[in-house]
Structures are given as C-alpha cells and as structure tokens.
Amino acid sequence: MMIVILLLSILFFIIGFILNQSNAKYLLSGYNTLSVEEQSNFDLKSYLNFFKKFHIFLGISFLIGGCVFKYFVSENATGIFLGIYPIVAYLFLIIRSNKYSIGQYKKTNRIGIVILLFTLFGVIFLLFLGFQEDRLLIDGDQIVIEGFYGERLQFKDIDTVLLCNSKPEIAFKSNGFALGEIKKGYFKTKSGEEIKLILNSSQIPMILIVKKSGQKIIYSTKNENNINLMGSISHFLKN
C-alpha cells in the first residue's frame, strides 16, 4: 500500500506542473470550450497559480496523511483515506474554481460537482458494504457464508475443512473487494490458482474450506474466533 501512496502523491504533485498557459486551451476542461472572447476575459494566470498550489498541497498532504494512517492507525483506515480524500479534495478544487468561472466553464463546473458527489456517495456505500462482516453460519446440513460473494455449501460437497496459519500469496484480485486486511471475492495466487477469500479480518489461523470440485475458500471472522468457529464446523460435519 505504501507504493500506491507514493505513486499517487507523485502523480498529484506532477499534475500541478503539467498545466500552463500554452496548453490550457487543449487540456483545461471547460476553458477549452469557451469562445475566444470568453477566454480573453478568463483570469487564466490566477487560476493556473491556484491549480498548481492545490496539486502541490494535495501531493504533500496525501503522502503525509497516507503515512500517518498506515503507520499510526490501521490498514483499513488507510484504505478509506486513499479512497475518499482525493474525491473530497477535487470537490474543493471545483467549488473554489467557480470564482474564476464564466460562460460554459460554469456549466462544466456544475456537472463536475454532481459527478464527484455521486462518485463520493458510491465509494462510501461500497466501503460500508465491504466493511460489513460476512458471517459463516451452520444451517442444517450446509455452511452458509453471507455477503455479496458468499454462498451455501452442502456438507456433501465439502472435501476438507481445516485451519491454516497463513494465507496464500496473492498476485492480484480478479473480482472482488480488497481494502487493508479485508478481502472478499476471487483472487489469483502467485502460483496461478484462483481462490475465494472471505476475510473479514487478518485473524490467524484462518479457516480453509476445500470443495470436492477443488475450489478453495479461505474464511476469517471479525467478531468471533476462528478456532471456536472451526470447532463448531467440525462438530456438525462429524454428525
């Protein structure tokens, strides 16, 4: 995650130096749609100065904030910061840009604000769902894993259930949610195997379920204890 923080911080910092008076008519959204007369009335020099200072501050504050959350708070809090802070920052940029707005540029700003607000609410909603615990329950002759990536596992379709003291090395996420210690969905391991992770926490040991089809599911609870949960599963499987 530190690599992501560094790369994004550098990117934000660099963006502040990319836009200038020579290329603004090509790169500055809204300004490039103004008429020649409107562009001449636009205080481009002041806006570019504001734009540059904003991105320098964003790059530095993103780096500092990311490091503080990562090393002094938690991985989960760091993920929330990385997802929300840039959106809020760009909302501030667009709102403050209204003081420079004229003609079509004002309309573009309003559209940008609406899009970013929808994006912000969407990210918050996804984070809310992702941080909800997907519980593992015993229901009759099946194991039920809740959540968007959950499923119902018939006892007869399960080959092995055991505790594992480490999770496999993940190469990338193929379909799912991953933020900090929380990982839910399908992931590719470095060995090329696709597995399903329902990790509500990084609690060790984790529960490994191997289906007779060969598919592996690794589960970790947040509000309970994996060892106790494994004991309950073993009891029902034996019976």
C-alpha positions in Angstrom: 0.0 0.0 0.0 2.9 2.3 0.6 3.8 2.1 -3.1 0.3 3.3 -4.0 0.6 6.2 -1.6 4.0 7.2 -3.0 2.9 6.9 -6.7 -0.3 8.8 -6.2 1.4 11.5 -4.2 4.0 12.0 -7.0 1.3 12.0 -9.6 -0.8 14.7 -7.9 2.4 16.8 -7.5 3.4 16.4 -11.1 -0.1 17.4 -12.4 0.3 20.8 -10.8 3.2 21.5 -13.2 1.7 20.0 -16.4 -1.0 22.7 -17.0 0.3 26.0 -18.2 -0.9 29.0 -20.3 0.4 27.4 -23.5 -1.5 24.1 -23.3 -4.6 25.2 -21.2 -6.7 25.7 -24.3 -6.2 22.0 -25.0 -6.0 20.4 -21.5 -8.2 22.5 -19.2 -11.7 21.1 -19.3 -14.3 23.8 -19.7 -11.8 26.5 -20.6 -11.2 24.8 -23.9 -14.9 25.1 -24.8 -15.0 28.9 -24.3 -15.1 31.3 -27.1 -12.0 33.4 -27.9 -13.7 36.4 -26.3 -14.6 34.4 -23.1 -11.1 33.0 -22.9 -9.7 36.6 -23.0 -11.9 37.5 -20.1 -10.9 34.4 -18.1 -8.2 35.1 -15.4 -6.1 32.1 -16.6 -2.9 33.2 -14.9 -4.6 33.4 -11.4 -6.4 30.1 -12.0 -3.2 28.3 -13.0 -1.4 29.6 -9.9 -4.3 28.3 -7.8 -4.3 25.0 -9.7 -0.6 24.5 -9.2 -0.7 25.3 -5.4 -3.7 23.0 -5.0 -1.9 20.0 -6.5 1.4 20.6 -4.7 -0.6 20.7 -1.4 -2.6 17.6 -2.4 0.5 15.6 -3.3 2.2 16.5 0.0 -0.9 16.1 2.2 -1.8 12.8 0.5 1.7 11.5 1.3 1.6 12.7 4.9 -1.9 11.6 5.5 -1.3 8.2 4.0 1.8 7.6 6.1 0.0 8.7 9.3 -3.0 6.4 8.7 -0.8 3.5 7.6 1.8 3.6 10.5 -0.3 5.0 13.3 -3.9 4.0 12.7 -4.6 0.9 10.6 -4.6 -0.6 7.1 -8.4 -0.3 6.9 -8.3 3.3 7.8 -5.6 3.9 5.3 -7.7 2.4 2.5 -10.6 4.6 3.5 -8.4 7.7 3.4 -7.0 6.7 0.0 -10.4 6.2 -1.5 -12.2 9.3 -0.1 -9.6 12.1 0.4 -8.8 12.7 -3.4 -12.5 12.9 -4.2 -13.2 15.4 -1.4 -10.1 17.4 -2.5 -11.2 17.6 -6.1 -14.7 18.7 -5.0 -12.9 21.6 -3.2 -10.9 22.4 -6.3 -14.0 22.6 -8.5 -16.0 24.6 -6.0 -13.2 27.1 -5.5 -12.8 27.3 -9.3 -16.2 28.8 -9.5 -14.7 32.2 -8.6 -12.9 32.1 -12.0 -15.9 30.7 -13.9 -17.6 32.4 -16.8 -19.9 31.1 -19.5 -19.6 27.4 -20.4 -17.0 26.9 -17.8 -19.6 27.4 -15.0 -21.8 24.7 -16.5 -18.8 22.3 -16.8 -18.0 23.0 -13.1 -21.6 22.2 -12.0 -21.5 19.0 -13.9 -18.2 18.1 -12.4 -19.5 18.7 -8.9 -22.5 16.5 -9.5 -20.3 13.7 -10.9 -17.9 13.8 -8.0 -20.7 13.9 -5.4 -22.2 10.7 -7.0 -18.8 9.2 -7.0 -18.2 10.1 -3.4 -21.5 8.6 -2.2 -20.9 5.5 -4.4 -17.4 4.9 -2.8 -18.8 5.5 0.7 -21.6 3.0 0.0 -19.2 0.4 -1.3 -16.9 0.9 1.7 -19.9 0.4 4.0 -20.8 -2.9 2.3 -17.2 -4.0 2.3 -16.7 -3.4 6.0 -19.8 -5.3 7.0 -18.9 -8.7 8.4 -19.9 -11.6 6.2 -20.7 -14.2 8.8 -20.2 -18.0 8.5 -23.2 -19.9 9.8 -24.3 -23.6 10.1 -27.8 -24.1 8.7 -28.9 -27.7 8.8 -26.7 -29.7 6.5 -24.9 -26.8 5.0 -22.5 -24.0 5.7 -23.8 -20.5 4.8 -21.4 -17.7 4.1 -23.2 -14.3 4.0 -22.4 -11.4 1.7 -22.2 -10.5 -1.9 -19.5 -13.2 -2.5 -21.0 -15.7 -0.1 -22.6 -19.0 -0.9 -24.3 -22.0 0.5 -22.1 -25.1 0.8 -23.7 -28.5 1.2 -21.8 -30.8 3.6 -21.8 -33.5 0.9 -20.0 -31.1 -1.4 -17.2 -30.4 1.0 -14.0 -32.4 0.9 -11.9 -30.8 3.7 -12.2 -28.1 6.3 -9.1 -27.2 8.3 -7.3 -24.3 9.9 -4.4 -22.7 8.1 -1.8 -20.4 9.7 -1.2 -18.3 6.7 -3.0 -17.1 3.6 -1.6 -17.8 0.1 0.5 -15.1 -1.6 -1.9 -13.1 -3.7 -0.8 -11.9 -7.2 -3.9 -9.9 -8.0 -7.7 -9.5 -7.4 -9.7 -10.9 -10.3 -13.2 -10.0 -9.0 -13.9 -8.7 -5.6 -13.3 -6.1 -2.8 -9.9 -5.6 -1.2 -9.1 -2.9 1.3 -6.5 -3.2 4.0 -6.9 -6.6 5.8 -10.4 -7.1 4.3 -10.6 -9.2 1.1 -13.7 -10.6 -0.3 -14.1 -12.2 -3.7 -11.9 -14.1 -6.2 -8.1 -13.7 -6.2 -5.3 -15.2 -8.2 -2.3 -16.6 -6.2 1.2 -16.2 -7.4 1.1 -19.9 -8.3 -1.7 -19.2 -10.7 -4.5 -20.7 -8.7 -7.8 -18.9 -8.3 -9.3 -19.0 -4.8 -12.1 -17.3 -3.0 -11.3 -15.2 0.0 -13.9 -14.0 2.6 -11.5 -12.3 5.0 -13.3 -10.0 7.4 -10.1 -9.7 9.3 -6.5 -10.9 9.2 -7.1 -13.1 12.3 -4.8 -16.2 12.3 -5.4 -19.1 11.9 -7.9 -18.9 9.1 -10.5 -21.5 8.0 -9.7 -23.3 4.7 -12.7 -25.0 3.0 -11.9 -27.3 0.1 -14.8 -28.3 -2.0 -14.9 -31.7 -3.8 -14.7 -29.7 -7.0 -11.2 -28.5 -5.9 -12.2 -24.9 -5.3 -10.7 -23.4 -2.1 -12.4 -20.9 0.2 -10.4 -19.1 2.9 -12.5 -17.5 5.6 -11.7 -15.3 8.6 -14.3 -13.8 11.0 -14.0 -10.4 12.7 -16.2 -10.5 15.8 -15.7 -14.2 16.7 -12.8 -16.6 17.0 -11.7 -18.7 14.0 -10.7 -21.6 16.2 -14.0 -21.7 18.0 -15.8 -21.4 14.7 -13.8 -24.3 13.3 -14.8 -26.4 16.3 -18.5 -25.8 15.6 -18.0 -26.7 11.9 -16.1 -29.9 12.8 -18.9 -30.9 15.2 -21.6 -30.6 12.6 -19.5 -32.3 9.9 -18.9 -35.3 12.2 -22.6 -35.6 12.9 
